[in-house]
Amino acid sequence: MSLILRNRREKRFKAIGFSAIVFSLLCVISLFASVITAGAPSFKQTFLKFELDLPAEKLDKSGEKDITIMKKISTVGYKKILLQQLKLNLDKNGIDYSQLSKKELQNMISKEAPAQLRYAVLADPTLLDKTFSWETLANGRVDAYYKGRVTFESAQIDVMVSPKQLILADVMKDAGVLVVKFNPQFFTWPDASDLRPEAAGLGVAFLGSFYMMLIVFFLAVPISVCTSIFLEEFAPTNRITDFIEINISNLAAVPSIVFGILGLSLFINFGGLPQSAPIVGGLCLTLMTLPTVVIASRASIKAVPPSLRDAALALGASKTQAVFHHVLPSAAPGILTGTIIGLAQALGETAPLLLIGMVAFVREFPSLPPGGVMEPATALPVQIYNWTVRGDPAFVERASGAIIVLLTFMIAMNLLAIILRRRLEKRW
Amino acid sequence: MRSSGIYLHSSAQHHAWFGFLAILIPSALFLIGIFLIENYLINSLIEIEGATLFNSSADFILLKERVLEFSNNKLSEGRDFLFISSFAATVSYLFFGLGNNLDFGSEALSVVENTLVYSIVKLRMDSNLIELAIGLTVSIVSFYFSLKRISSKTNSRDKIEFFIKVILFGCSLIAVMTTIGIVVALVSETTNFLKMYPLDEFLFGTVWNPQFRGGGALGVLPLLWGTLYVSFIALILSVPVGLFSAIYLSEYATKRFRSFAKPGMELLAGIPTIVYGLFALVTVGPILRDYFAQPLSIGTSANSVMAAGLVMGIMLIPFVSSLSDDIINAVPQNLRDGSYALGATKSETIKKVILPAALPGIVGAVLLATSRAVGETMIVVLGAGAAAKISGNPFEGMATITAKIVNQLTGDKEFESPETLVAFALGLTLFCITLLLNVVALQIVRKYREQYD
């Protein structure tokens, strides 16, 4: 074979390798680009911003700011007042809304807005005495119009929104009554029902995920550190030890959904724990992350040089003292890194949580731990799944926004792991 | 250790720990025992007293929940489960009894339920008293004995270290118990399933059509086909790309290139699967439909085996690449040097020397990747569609085993119908497939490693 041909083949081979890498990097870029372009709009929200002068005589019939009496006014009462106040403000700004029916004008406002106003008034009854500027959530379709999902053409065939409403929205935007601004409530509100994508937030999911991470941290770390110490330092070489080791490596490769089945039948059906509760999710994720943390901890315990152990033993320490006073502190940075990576993995896991009922629609915030871990909650990845499978594209946008949040958390955790490893790791 | 002329085996701290554990362990064991007996008694109480109220086990669970809720409410009334107030309540019960403050006349409880709640509250308070008495006695007795046993000659340290070792061993058994738990849960529910549905129809049935009211066909073959098809497409993409990336990174890349390409690829490995699922559903699926399937008129669905397979392939690239990287690096340098010395080019060395030497390891890596692909859930749930069918067209949606497990076990569950229980049989099938793949792969990788060690 001629040398030219061989060199050409060499070049071709190298090019194939290079393009394989370029392809995978392109995949990373397109994945991130697709998520970010789809999700970035979810951090902004359309509000109707106008002055509210609430009629005290209607909302507080006793006149004494008695909450129990004020609670009798339902959201329907607030809905009427919001519409009336919107009309007043539109008149004040000289905006003509006569083209719209009453229902169309009402539908400019989100169905969730009256409930939010009611909640605010009940929390602070002094709002009744003054005129204040209030940001009322606009309808999801109006919001979608400013995010490019709704156009005049699509509005004509959409029962939820009419072109007239969009025209009015533009006029209101010019007058400053309608604003598109950053929406911090995306992080604090609970989930919302199918017709109110504009009000859906990640609040409950954050809490649920946080509780589960607490459980995973406080269970997985001690258990896996003990396991790795036993296997690396104390375990005799016999069949039982072999069996444990094979078990752990197999457990690492068990599909995550199987842990969901385990949680369902062991913790819920057999153990009687409640469905949808972070405690069950936390336990499933603990069992799932155990192998990851064990493997990392074992590696870092193994990396501690034997001279350290020998020195401690030579000075009269017992084996246990040598391990707990010297080996474990030296291995701690590696264990910590492994733990963070395990936690990040657990944070993004979805499949097992679907099976234990965390996909349920939960609007109530769970209370503080420890009691709160027994109450229903959702989790970040499950909330993403939940939004993805709903029909309205507004929910898919919110799902992508939630993915951005989730990825930010995961990248932050992984960066923390890298930084800690660089800072704390000892080179022997 | 030497102290004031006496040789001590253990330090004061060890003795203190010994004393502490000597009190804690017996008391804790007693209390757990009492708690279990209490629960058993409460269950049998409900079962005997309430026998007239339920016909099925579901009724029993309902009644139990209701009664327990009421009795818990009664117990927590006025005290907050705090230790001191619980203690105070127990003491007041000792002197004054339950009294008449347990009147449920106003609440919606039947007579039987009312007496049940009363007996349960009484049982709880009684067991509180017994707990208190036994707990105190046991701890005082064990305190006395441990105090008597501790002397300068006691080997407290050995005892504590033995205790620590027992705990360490216990922790490492959790992994084993998890595996046992998985197997027991899957097998027991699968036997329940097989009592209602014949095994051969499950294993060889070619129709998957569960009916809400029961009586549907539950053949696993269409799901197995979907699973294997998606995995096959994923492997077709990920194995060559991952392998070539690994080859380029370990044999050709400059240090600088590697320093950003490797973390970039590892980024793919850290992304949660739900993100890939959304990517398949929102981006890849519609692109495939609009630019391939519809122009060629071979499919109209955004959910397709191709979309799920391609995205899963992307997910597996870093997995294959990092495994192959390890394996290629394990090939001894002198094999390469020998090949170069004979005048081979780099690519010839790789093709003729390194890859054949690394082949068993690479086969192992591919098997591990297959096991990952078979068990992957979120991508197929969102990307592959829900229709279970055996078809060769990759632009059609097909269901997989994992997707159907999610389908059957989310939402309303009836643990007495084969439609729900089939999920456990599917889980067992999945577990067996992945276990087999893993065991074989680990064997191959281990053998291969021994070859060069």
Interface residues (C-beta under 8 A of the other chain):
Chain A: R6 N7 R9 E10 F13 K14 I16 G17 F18 S19 A20 I21 F23 S24 L25 C27 V28 S30 L31 S34 V35 A38 P222 I223 S224 C226 T227 I229 F230 L231 F234 A235 F243 I244 N247 I248 S249 N250 L251 A253 V254 P255 S256 I257 V258 F259 G260 I261 L262 L264 S265 L266 N269 L287 L290 P291 V294 S318 K319 T320 A344 L347 G348 E349 T350 A351 L354 L355 G357 V359 P381 I384 Y385 T388 V389 V396 A399 S400 I403 L406 L407 M410 I411 N414
Chain B: R157 E161 I164 K165 I167 L168 F169 G170 C171 S172 L173 I174 A175 V176 T178 T179 G181 I182 A185 L186 S188 E189 P240 V241 G242 L243 F244 S245 I247 Y248 L249 E251 Y252 A253 A261 G264 M265 L267 L268 G270 I271 P272 T273 I274 V275 Y276 G277 L278 F279 L281 V282 T283 I314 I317 P318 S321 T345 K346 S347 E348 I350 K351 L368 S371 R372 V374 G375 E376 T377 M378 V381 L382 T402 I405 V406 L409 T410 F415 A423 F424 G427 L430 F431 T434 L435 N438 V439 L442
